[in-house]
């Protein structure tokens, strides 16, 4: 798909999605450039957030709906280890949860920074979550990480003294149905903002990511061979930030095939506790393998177990090489690359998952750019009634 002529991709209904997956390594480089431009202002904003907390730890709530929520699910485990946990606590809560039951998720007396992720910034829940947080929480600030400068969320952020706008590269505002570059850029933007790792090291991470992303594009034929297997179900498992990533990976399959392929996601260890029942002879399983040696053992254990069961159509590790490696089939990145921590590694791994979803969509005769044939699911959610909160 990444070398097919534009005209052919248009005939397949896949030109937009293919292009938007392919351009991500370039967008990641643009994202860190944008971060460096805003770094001083952003640091001053976060310092003011901490100052107004008056010695209390500020609650950082990452929020969004669907894929935008899964950004928070992916970054929170990493930031609980590498963020400023003395002054910030990190949580991921969907806008859909906040809007439906504010009192169960927002705490009036706790200083809060609401970090809103949004591709378009026009989803009703995104806007309502900001308004409700302003109503419920005494000391509230907002950081909007969004892809559309003209979106309502970006416009609100520009006009609010307690808000800061971190705008992603223009091309990350995906035109396709499924969020691809928007997800990976917003994930990277959040990591760059809150990760306490030195900038020079973060620059190395992004350079490595760009290289790994280009490797996915060059080795698409290996992913295509996996998709040629006889399957009707897909499983994604992982640990830490890669556990959060499994939600986004399975959603891409669900969206781009319009539900023709059944999906399950779980943590590597949690998968045995019931969800493993999902596996039959028409199932392929992917494991996102962590580079932390301790965690890696658990990721590999479950893959080896399912492989040994000899039931699934295929079991595959998505991995960088380590001291211990999967004995079965794998998409293994080149050995000469820097080993990345899971928060950043998620961006390279998601490109593999996006490519699996793209190729599977074509396999089941769907159109990735417009995968919902009935039109009941839309690029920007419709049909939501926001009720007045009193």
SULTA-V679429 format. One record per backbone hydrogen bond with DSSP energy under -0.5 kcal/mol. NH is the residue of the N-H (numbers start at 0). CO is the residue of the C=O. E is the energy in kcal/mol with one decimal. If there is no record, write none. Layout:
# SULTA-V679429
<<NH	CO	E> <NH	CO	E>>
This chain:
# SULTA-V679429
<<8	4	-2.2> <9	5	-2.3> <10	6	-1.7> <11	7	-1.6> <12	8	-0.5> <12	9	-0.9> <13	8	-2.9> <14	8	-0.7> <17	13	-2.2> <18	14	-2.2> <19	15	-2.4> <20	16	-2.0> <21	17	-2.3> <22	18	-1.9> <23	20	-1.2> <25	22	-0.6> <26	22	-1.9> <27	23	-2.4> <28	24	-1.2> <29	25	-1.8> <30	26	-2.4> <31	27	-1.9> <32	28	-1.5> <33	29	-2.4> <34	30	-2.2> <35	31	-2.2> <36	32	-1.7> <37	33	-1.6> <38	34	-1.1> <41	37	-3.0> <42	38	-2.3> <43	39	-2.1> <44	40	-2.2> <45	41	-2.5> <46	42	-2.0> <47	43	-1.9> <48	44	-2.1> <49	45	-2.2> <50	46	-2.2> <51	47	-2.4> <52	48	-0.8> <53	50	-1.5> <54	49	-0.6> <55	52	-1.8> <57	86	-2.8> <58	110	-3.0> <59	57	-0.7> <59	88	-3.4> <60	58	-0.7> <60	112	-2.4> <61	59	-0.7> <61	90	-3.1> <62	114	-2.9> <67	64	-1.5> <68	65	-0.9> <69	65	-1.7> <70	66	-0.9> <71	67	-0.8> <72	68	-1.9> <73	69	-1.6> <74	70	-2.2> <75	71	-2.3> <76	72	-0.5> <77	73	-0.5> <78	74	-2.5> <79	75	-2.1> <80	77	-1.4> <81	77	-2.3> <82	78	-2.6> <84	82	-1.9> <86	83	-0.9> <87	83	-2.1> <88	57	-2.3> <90	59	-2.3> <92	61	-2.7> <94	63	-2.2> <96	93	-0.6> <97	93	-2.3> <98	94	-2.9> <99	95	-1.2> <100	96	-2.2> <103	100	-1.4> <104	100	-0.6> <104	101	-1.3> <105	101	-3.0> <107	105	-0.6> <109	106	-1.2> <110	108	-0.6> <111	138	-2.6> <112	58	-3.0> <113	111	-0.6> <113	140	-2.8> <114	60	-2.8> <114	112	-0.7> <115	113	-0.8> <115	142	-2.0> <116	62	-2.9> <116	114	-0.6> <117	144	-1.5> <126	122	-1.7> <127	123	-2.4> <128	124	-2.5> <129	125	-1.3> <130	126	-1.9> <131	127	-2.9> <132	128	-2.3> <133	129	-2.0> <134	130	-1.4> <135	131	-2.4> <136	132	-2.4> <137	107	-2.3> <139	137	-0.7> <140	111	-2.2> <141	161	-2.4> <142	113	-2.4> <143	163	-2.8> <144	115	-2.7> <144	142	-0.6> <145	143	-0.7> <145	165	-1.1> <146	117	-1.3> <146	118	-0.9> <148	146	-0.6> <150	147	-1.1> <152	120	-1.5> <154	150	-2.1> <155	151	-2.5> <156	152	-2.2> <157	153	-1.9> <158	154	-1.1> <159	155	-0.6> <159	156	-0.8> <160	158	-0.5> <162	159	-1.7> <163	141	-1.9> <165	143	-3.0> <165	163	-0.5> <166	164	-0.7> <167	145	-2.8> <171	168	-1.9> <172	169	-1.6> <173	171	-2.1> <176	368	-0.7> <179	177	-0.5> <183	179	-2.1> <184	180	-2.5> <185	181	-2.2> <186	182	-2.2> <187	183	-2.2> <188	184	-3.0> <189	185	-2.2> <190	186	-2.1> <191	187	-2.8> <192	188	-1.7> <193	189	-2.1> <194	190	-2.6> <195	81	-2.8> <200	197	-0.6> <201	197	-2.1> <202	198	-2.6> <203	199	-1.4> <204	200	-2.3> <205	201	-2.2> <206	202	-2.1> <207	203	-2.5> <208	204	-2.7> <209	205	-2.6> <210	206	-1.7> <211	207	-2.6> <212	208	-3.0> <213	209	-1.9> <214	210	-1.6> <215	211	-1.9> <216	212	-1.7> <217	213	-2.1> <218	214	-1.6> <219	216	-1.0> <221	218	-1.5> <222	218	-0.9> <223	219	-2.4> <224	220	-1.6> <225	221	-1.1> <226	222	-2.1> <227	223	-1.3> <228	225	-1.7> <230	228	-1.0> <231	281	-3.7> <232	281	-2.0> <233	261	-2.3> <234	283	-2.1> <235	263	-2.0> <236	285	-1.9> <237	265	-0.9> <241	238	-1.7> <242	239	-1.2> <243	239	-1.3> <244	240	-1.7> <245	241	-0.8> <245	242	-0.5> <246	242	-0.6> <246	243	-1.0> <247	243	-0.7> <248	244	-2.4> <249	245	-2.4> <250	246	-1.7> <251	247	-1.9> <252	248	-1.3> <253	249	-2.3> <254	250	-3.1> <255	251	-2.5> <256	252	-1.8> <257	254	-1.2> <258	253	-1.9> <259	256	-1.6> <261	231	-2.1> <261	259	-0.5> <263	233	-1.6> <265	235	-1.6> <267	237	-1.7> <270	266	-1.7> <271	268	-0.8> <272	269	-1.5> <273	271	-1.9> <275	270	-1.5> <276	273	-2.4> <277	274	-2.2> <278	275	-1.7> <282	279	-1.4> <283	232	-2.2> <284	313	-2.4> <285	234	-3.0> <286	315	-2.4> <287	236	-2.9> <288	286	-0.7> <288	317	-2.5> <289	287	-0.5> <295	291	-3.2> <296	292	-1.3> <297	293	-0.8> <297	294	-0.5> <298	294	-1.8> <299	295	-2.7> <300	296	-2.5> <301	297	-1.6> <302	298	-1.2> <303	299	-2.8> <304	300	-2.3> <305	301	-2.3> <306	302	-2.3> <307	303	-2.4> <308	304	-1.3> <309	305	-0.7> <309	306	-1.0> <310	305	-0.6> <312	279	-0.5> <312	282	-2.1> <313	282	-1.3> <315	284	-3.0> <316	328	-1.6> <317	286	-2.9> <318	316	-0.6> <318	330	-2.3> <328	314	-0.6> <330	316	-3.1> <331	329	-0.8> <332	318	-2.5> <332	330	-0.5> <336	333	-1.1> <339	337	-0.5> <343	340	-0.7> <344	340	-2.7> <345	341	-1.7> <346	343	-1.7> <347	343	-0.7> <347	344	-0.5> <348	344	-2.3> <349	345	-2.4> <350	346	-1.0> <351	347	-1.0> <352	348	-1.9> <353	349	-3.0> <354	350	-1.9> <355	351	-2.3> <356	352	-2.3> <357	353	-2.5> <358	354	-2.6> <359	355	-2.3> <360	356	-2.2> <361	357	-1.7> <362	358	-2.1> <363	359	-2.0> <364	361	-1.7> <365	360	-3.0> <367	365	-0.6> <368	12	-3.0> <369	366	-0.8> <370	367	-0.7> <372	370	-1.1> <374	371	-1.2> <380	378	-0.5> <384	382	-0.5> <385	383	-0.6> <386	384	-0.7> <389	387	-0.6>>
